[in-house]
Every structure is written in C-alpha cells, then in structure tokens.
Amino acid sequence: MTKTLLIKNARVLVTMDDERREIADGAVYIRDNLIEQVGRSADLPQQADEIIDAANHVVMPGLVNTHHHMYQSLTRVIPAAQNGELFNWLTNLYPIWANLTPEMVHVSTLAAMSELILSGCTTSSDHLYIYPNGCKLDDSIEAAGKIGMRFHAARGSMSVGQSKGGLPPDRVVEEEGAILKDTQRLIETYHDAGRYAMQHIVVAPCSPFSVSRDLMKEAATMARSFGVSLHTHLAENANDIAYSREKFNMTPAEYAEDCGWVGHDVWHAHCVQLDDDGIYMFGRTGTGIAHCPCSNMRLASGIAPIRKMIDSGVPVGLGVDGCASNDSGHMMGEVRQAMLLQRVGFGPDAMTARQALEMATLGGAKVLNRDDIGALKPGMAADIVMFKLDTIGFAGALHDPVAALVFCTPPNVSYSIINGKVVVRDGVLGTIDLPVVIERHNALAHQLALAAR
Ligand SMILES: [Zn+2]
C-alpha cells in the first residue's frame, strides 16, 4: 500500500533545483518517502491520501546540519566555560563530560534533535567523541530512530590524553584498538549505503590534538574500505594552528592531506584558519567544510573565509556545532548568522540570503556526500519544511518571503516532513512528548553540573 501526500497553495516553493526555481502558488506531490512531482498547484494532482494547505507559507527543502555534539546540550552556559577560547573552554568542560551516562546521551540527543527539527532541519550529523561510563553511539542512534530524523552518526574518539601531550584528561580517552573495533561494529550494524538512507555511520576521530597520526591514517583506511565518510575538527583557531606546527611541523591542511583526509568523502568542521593553499587543495579534491558561525564567534575563533572557499570550489555546509559553544541549536538562526558574519568579514555582498539558504540545503547535502536530499525535485527524498508567513516576525517583509526567512527573526517550522512522514504538524513535534523530554533533560543537566563540583 503506497501513501500519497500533497502540499499545495504555497506562497513560494523554493526548489533548490538546477535552475534554483522559486514557484509561486507551488505544490509538491509525494508518494511514500519520495517526491514525485513539483510545480504549480494547478498543474499537480488535486487528490491525495493527505493534503496539507500551505497558503501563506514558504515551502522548502529540509535544512542539513553538518556538525553538532548533541550531548553538549546538557552543558549549555556552564559558568566556567562562558568566556574562554577553544582550548580553555575544552579544559573546563572535559571533567564535566567525564560523568556522562548512556541515558544522558539518549535524552540530550532527543532534545538537540527536537530543537533542530523545529528550526527547519531534517538531516543532521552528530559527532560524539567521548564515551565514559558505558556510553555508546547506539544511544544516540536509537534516539534518532525514535524522533524520526535522518541521521549521520559520527563515531568520534580521543586517544591522546594529557600524559601523552594531548589536551583531554587521560580518563576520558580510549585505546586505539578498541576505537577501531567499535567503529567497525557500528558500521556493520547501522550503516545503510542505499539511496534515501535514514542512517549513516561516519568515522570521526575528534581532532588532531586528541588522537594520534596512526589513528587518523587507520581511520581513513577503514572508512574507505567500507565506503563511509570521514569527519573531524580542523584549523579551528590560532592555538590549533600552533599545535599543528609544533607537533607535526605542518599546517592543518598539510597534515590532513598527509593522513589521507582529503576527498569528497571527507568533511572538516570549522577551518576558520585554513590558509589559501589549504583552500585551493580542498577545492581541488572536493574536501568539504562544516561552517559553524555562532560557535566561531562564541569562542572568538575568527571568521571563516566562506566566500573564498565557495569561489574556490570547496563544498561548504552549515553546522550549529555543539550546544556548549553556540549555545543554540537553531538551524535557521545559524543560516542568518552565516550570512551576517561573512558580511562582517568580507563586505555586504559577501553572502546573500539565498546563498546562505543554499549552503544549508544543497551545500550540506554535498558535504555529507548525498545526492538524494537538499532539493525539491522528482526522485529526491521527501524532506520538506514549511514556514508560516503571517507572523509578527515577518510583518512588513512579505515582498520577499524567501529572503525574509534569513533576514528576519529566525522562525520555527509549522510543518516538517522527513522521509515522507509528517514529524511536525501545526508547530508541534508529533513523534516524542517534548515537555517530558525537556523536564528529564533539565534534571540530567542539573545532575551533571552537581557531579562536577
Ligand atoms: Zn565541534
């Protein structure tokens, strides 16, 4: 039995197709989890098993979040970590994160995904790199299944503790053999290589300053033997560059290349301080970047030269980054900051609203190495979001409702459809009981903060 869904009467339907069409009075016809037709409401079928009236809405492809640490939503705004740069911030938070439990990973993933979904995101990656007290990546994968989000779960890791010259305390690092073994188990258990997959596994040592060169190289070999992607943090701030020069006598880009960490199956978070040679090399090799403007501002890391990267052919997606360095997980808010921050750095024409939206849809899809999400056209996955326009935030901006999504107050969705399933209806998340999740999440965050004292 197939099920059909028709979304019609959209004020504007943003396709992100090859011509970047924006269709007035637009409609989308969906069969099961796939988009079958896109066009004007009058030209599409008039009947379906379910019909959603999108009058007074912008309808667009679901946003793609390419970098996050969802467990960090438990440690937002920790006083000792409010005002430091990256290394100081990490050093204050590692001891708190050492008390994480499997339930905390599960509940924080539900909370972080709720915030993402309500703010327009339908596909997210998550980079979990700390596994104390029996925590597993399985805890977040189960949460994604429950809430119904398309998920790229990155098996992070740290193996070089303070006693070996790394940044994290020894008690939160793992042994490298165990990391690789668990990564292989996760790929074999969960990775779906098919089109329209809801679950990907990503091989993701945390950063050059918390794992060895051997692990970077072995991770690349393993990822390629299974055909999965690679992800890590790179060139985030000046200290990060200094560490790379001192330990490896290379720039971060040179180190990444040396470890085999370039190509269309690799994406690096931040790259705020990537030099010109690195940018050109990433462009040449199709190596992707997760741009996280709020986190970069929060930690005073700098302004990533995104305009130059895009012009050099580097695939760039957007990431909210972990909730301890943002401390928001609002995807449309991140789109807005991306546009504004490029202007601060590189002038008022450095990024338009539509370019920012493209980075958050098509850009993110490319960075995650997918061609089945990020646009509304026949044959794509039915990941669709709707934003209501007759709200106070958009009052006076309706002559350009698409740009208004980015220039005005970041909106929440009224509807979100993920893989053909209506996950948000009339602004309410239907797959989980959100007030219950928030209450439990707050109790666990309190427990974590107390344990750190
Ligand atoms: Zn990060």
Residues whose N, C-alpha, C, O or C-beta is under 5 A from the ligand:
A	BS01	ZN	A269 D321 G322
